[in-house]
Amino acid sequence: MMNLKNIHIGSMVKAKVEEHEIQISRIIKFFNCSEDEIENMYLQENMDTHKLLRWSKLLGFDFFRIFSGHLMLYAPPAKVNKSIKLGDATLKFRKSVYTEEVKQFILDKITKGEISTMEAIVRYKIPKTTLYKWIKKV
């Protein structure tokens, strides 16, 4: 199970590489670097976004969703405007989009009895109907 509180991205990348059984020669060719450099990436707790994007493409897995899940669960609610203005366009962040990892994390806590459904609703600011739909599907 993924630890969404303390993210060690290098070990998560290594786990996906092992899961997909990707040969080191393919990775070296893809990144155009040495085996030692790849091994060093596995040891990194943090990673450059460009490298992480390349890993996401190579492994077919969105590693950025792990960080999004962390923000949904552990970021304090903001009392400021949650949009960013870029020229004419405005990007709005929606806290109501829950990844499968986040859903599973919360449902596991509820089924293990670590938190009640009401605690989950209050702590993670999940609408009551949304949480009950997740529970019903399980």
Salt bridges, closest charged atoms under 4 A:
GLU19 OE2 - LYS16 NZ 3.48
GLU100 OE2 - LYS103 NZ 3.27
GLU114 OE1 - LYS109 NZ 3.13
